[in-house]
Amino acid sequence: MRILVVGSVPPPLAGHRASLLAEVLRLRRDGHDVEIVSLDPLAAAHRYLVAPGIAAVGEIALLARRFDAVIVQLEPGVPVRPSAGKGERAAALIALAAILRRCSDVTLRLHEPDNLPGGPKGKGQLAMWQAAGRIEVGDEEMRVEVARLLGPLGDRVSVATGERALAEQFAAADISRWGDGADATASHILAIVRANAAAERASIVRRERGGGSGGGPEVRVPQWQWLPAPGAGIPNFGPILTTSTGTDRHRRDTVAAKPTSVVRLLRRAATSVLVAAERRPTTRPVARMARLALVELRNAVRRAS
């Protein structure tokens, strides 16, 4: 089964991130194809949401149609911006509820009330809870509260598990105990590599946020946004057109003899505009939403034909 997971996993290895990672690892062990979409550009993920709040909800709507099941970790920015007013908060929650009702298998996760601005109560929150087939919360107290809100549907609520076991697994990977003749297995080595990678990424986060100049709209590891990989930033727009060499002179002359089509000119211009917009923090969310919309339109045309 293809599962879309919306939320942040480590680093750091704590709170709702550790809990969500434990769930993702469990699903992968069960043989499911899991894709993680995160708002935090430094969290480990397959791709990243363009912006918090309603913009994130819109992208979730586009992505969810391709998957058999959806898991949404409620956290600051998903689906409500931390600074959103009452009206914006209600709109984002109701919009997310409308999207989730179209999905056949939906799980909502709320690790602690602070991760959802406004808390679990409210008209918009109730609509969102009712749209989920399963609801996983951080502790028994929250389970009782959400179950009371749902009334007859309260049996959908349960306490999430796995965070403590995951933390113990990483803590057990102690590289200092290794040496000649150490009893090391492939799983131990993999745990060490993952723990070191998580520690390095957490260190990068601390350095960027602690010693920065005080200000961009987001924190990014230098050069990550230039990697030609999904979710890394600048998309791969295909092969770069270069000037033909002497051996390609005949081909160059043949192409030059043909008039360039209007469609090709428009496509090249649109690509240049998207690339330029991706390079600027203020226009990057719009450019990425436009790129995603173009991909969806192209897929729809291909299916129709």
C-alpha positions in Angstrom: 0.0 0.0 0.0 1.3 3.5 -0.8 1.1 5.8 2.2 1.6 9.5 2.4 3.0 10.7 5.7 2.8 14.5 6.3 4.9 15.7 9.2 8.5 16.1 10.5 10.8 13.3 11.6 14.2 13.7 13.3 16.4 15.6 13.7 16.0 16.1 16.6 15.1 12.7 18.0 12.4 13.9 20.4 8.6 14.5 20.8 6.3 14.0 17.9 9.3 13.6 15.5 10.5 10.5 17.2 6.9 9.1 17.5 6.3 9.7 13.8 9.6 8.1 12.8 8.7 5.0 14.8 5.4 4.8 12.9 7.1 5.2 9.5 9.7 2.5 10.3 6.9 0.1 11.4 5.0 0.7 8.2 8.1 0.1 6.1 8.8 -3.2 8.0 5.3 -4.2 7.1 6.1 -3.8 3.5 4.3 -0.5 2.7 5.6 2.1 0.3 5.9 5.3 2.5 6.6 8.8 1.3 7.3 11.5 3.8 6.4 15.2 3.2 7.7 17.7 5.7 7.3 21.4 6.3 10.7 21.7 8.0 13.4 21.9 5.3 16.0 20.3 7.6 13.9 17.3 8.5 14.5 14.0 6.7 11.8 13.8 4.0 11.2 12.8 0.4 9.8 16.3 -0.4 8.9 19.5 1.4 5.8 21.6 1.6 6.0 25.0 0.0 4.6 27.0 3.0 2.7 26.6 6.3 -1.0 26.9 6.8 -3.5 26.9 4.0 -0.8 26.7 1.4 0.3 23.4 3.0 -3.3 22.1 3.0 -3.6 22.8 -0.7 -0.5 20.9 -1.5 -1.6 18.0 0.7 -4.8 17.9 -1.4 -2.8 17.6 -4.6 -0.5 14.9 -3.2 -3.1 12.7 -1.3 -4.9 11.7 -4.5 -1.9 9.5 -5.5 -1.9 7.4 -2.3 -3.9 4.7 -0.7 -3.6 6.1 2.8 -2.7 9.4 4.4 -1.1 10.1 7.8 -1.0 13.7 9.0 1.1 14.7 12.0 -0.5 17.9 13.4 2.3 20.3 14.2 3.0 24.0 14.0 2.4 25.1 10.5 0.4 21.9 9.5 -2.3 22.7 9.0 -2.4 26.0 11.0 0.3 28.7 11.0 1.5 29.5 14.5 0.6 33.2 14.1 -2.8 32.6 12.3 -5.8 34.4 13.6 -9.1 32.8 14.5 -10.6 33.0 11.0 -7.5 31.6 9.3 -7.2 28.8 11.8 -10.8 27.7 11.3 -10.5 27.9 7.5 -7.3 25.8 7.5 -8.9 23.1 9.7 -12.1 23.0 7.7 -10.2 22.8 4.5 -8.1 19.9 5.8 -11.3 18.1 7.0 -12.8 18.4 3.5 -9.6 17.0 1.9 -9.4 14.1 4.4 -13.0 13.1 3.8 -12.1 12.2 0.2 -9.4 9.8 1.3 -10.4 6.2 2.2 -7.8 5.6 4.9 -6.8 8.6 7.1 -4.9 8.8 10.4 -4.4 12.0 12.4 -1.7 12.3 15.0 -1.4 14.9 17.7 1.5 14.4 20.1 0.7 17.3 22.5 -1.9 20.2 22.5 0.7 22.9 21.8 1.3 21.4 18.4 -2.1 22.4 17.3 -2.9 26.2 17.7 -6.2 26.6 19.5 -6.0 23.1 21.0 -8.1 20.1 20.1 -11.4 21.8 20.8 -13.4 24.0 18.4 -15.8 23.7 15.4 -12.9 23.4 12.9 -11.0 20.9 15.0 -14.2 18.7 15.5 -14.7 18.6 11.7 -11.1 17.5 11.3 -11.3 14.8 13.9 -14.5 13.4 12.4 -12.8 13.1 9.0 -10.2 10.7 10.3 -10.6 7.0 10.6 -7.9 6.8 13.3 -6.6 9.4 15.7 -3.4 8.9 17.7 -2.5 11.2 20.5 0.5 11.6 22.9 -1.0 10.5 26.2 -4.1 9.1 28.0 -5.3 12.5 29.2 -5.5 13.8 25.6 -7.1 10.6 24.5 -9.9 11.1 27.0 -10.4 14.7 25.9 -10.6 14.0 22.2 -12.8 10.9 22.7 -15.2 13.1 24.7 -15.4 15.6 21.8 -16.2 12.8 19.3 -18.9 11.1 21.4 -19.9 7.9 19.6 -16.8 8.1 17.5 -14.5 8.2 20.5 -13.3 4.6 19.9 -11.2 6.0 17.0 -8.8 7.6 19.4 -5.7 5.8 20.8 -2.4 6.6 22.4 0.6 6.5 20.0 3.3 4.0 20.9 6.9 3.4 19.7 8.7 6.6 20.6 10.4 5.2 23.7 11.5 2.1 21.9 13.0 4.1 19.1 14.9 6.4 21.5 16.3 3.3 23.3 17.3 1.8 19.9 19.4 4.9 19.1 20.8 5.2 22.6 21.9 1.6 22.4 24.1 2.3 19.3 27.2 3.3 21.3 30.2 3.6 19.0 32.6 3.8 22.0 32.0 0.2 22.8 33.3 -1.0 19.4 36.8 -2.3 18.9 38.7 -5.3 17.7 36.6 -8.4 18.1 33.4 -6.4 18.9 30.1 -8.2 18.3 28.8 -5.9 15.5 26.0 -6.8 13.2 24.7 -5.0 10.1 21.7 -3.6 12.1 24.1 -2.2 14.7 26.2 -0.5 12.1 23.1 0.9 10.4 21.9 2.3 13.8 25.3 3.9 14.3 25.2 5.6 10.9 21.7 6.8 11.4 22.5 8.1 14.9 25.6 10.0 13.6 23.7 11.4 10.7 20.9 12.6 12.9 23.4 14.2 15.4 25.2 15.9 12.5 21.9 17.4 11.1 20.9 18.5 14.6 24.3 20.2 15.0 23.8 22.0 11.7 20.4 23.2 12.9 21.9 24.6 16.1 24.8 26.3 14.2 22.5 27.9 11.6 19.9 29.1 14.1 22.3 30.1 16.8 25.0 31.9 14.9 23.1 33.2 11.9 22.6 36.8 10.8 19.2 36.9 12.3 17.2 36.5 9.6 15.9 34.7 6.6 12.5 33.2 6.1 13.8 29.7 6.6 17.0 27.8 7.5 18.7 25.7 4.9 21.9 23.8 4.7 24.1 25.5 2.0 23.9 23.8 -1.4 21.1 21.4 -0.5 18.6 23.4 -2.6 20.7 22.8 -5.7 20.6 19.1 -5.6 18.7 17.7 -8.6 16.5 15.5 -6.4 12.8 15.6 -5.4 12.3 17.9 -2.5 15.9 19.2 -2.4 14.9 22.6 -3.8 15.6 23.6 -7.4 13.9 20.9 -9.5 15.6 19.0 -12.3 14.2 20.7 -15.4 16.0 18.2 -17.7 19.2 18.2 -19.7 21.0 21.5 -20.0 21.1 22.8 -23.6 24.7 23.5 -24.6 26.3 24.9 -27.7 26.9 22.2 -30.3 30.5 21.2 -31.1 32.1 21.0 -34.5 31.0 17.3 -34.8 27.4 18.4 -34.5 27.6 21.2 -37.0 25.3 19.5 -39.5 22.7 18.9 -36.8 23.0 22.5 -35.6 22.5 23.9 -39.1 19.5 21.7 -39.7 17.8 22.8 -36.5 18.7 26.4 -37.1 17.0 26.2 -40.5 13.7 25.3 -38.9 11.7 28.0 -37.2 11.3 27.6 -33.4 7.7 26.8 -32.5 5.8 29.2 -30.3 5.1 26.3 -27.8 8.9 25.7 -27.4 9.5 29.4 -26.8 6.8 29.6 -24.2 8.1 26.4 -22.5 11.6 27.7 -22.4 10.4 31.1 -21.0 8.3 29.4 -18.3 11.2 27.3 -17.3 13.5 30.3 -16.9 10.9 32.2 -14.9 10.4 29.2 -12.5 14.2 28.8 -12.1 14.6 32.5 -11.3 11.6 32.4 -8.8 13.0 29.3 -7.1 16.2 31.2 -6.3 14.5 33.9 -4.2 13.0 33.1 -0.8 10.0 35.4 -1.4 8.9 33.8 -4.6 10.0 30.2 -4.0 6.6 29.0 -2.5 4.7 30.3 -5.5 7.2 28.8 -8.0 7.0 25.4 -6.3 3.2 25.4 -6.2 3.2 26.4 -9.9 5.6 23.6 -10.7 3.4 21.0 -8.8 0.3 22.3 -10.6 2.0 21.9 -14.0 3.0 18.3 -13.2 -0.6 17.5 -12.1 -1.9 19.1 -15.4 0.5 17.1 -17.5 -0.4 13.8 -15.8 -4.1 14.5 -16.3 -3.5 15.2 -20.0 -1.5 12.0 -20.4 -4.2 9.9 -18.6 -6.9 11.5 -20.8 -5.0 10.7 -24.0 
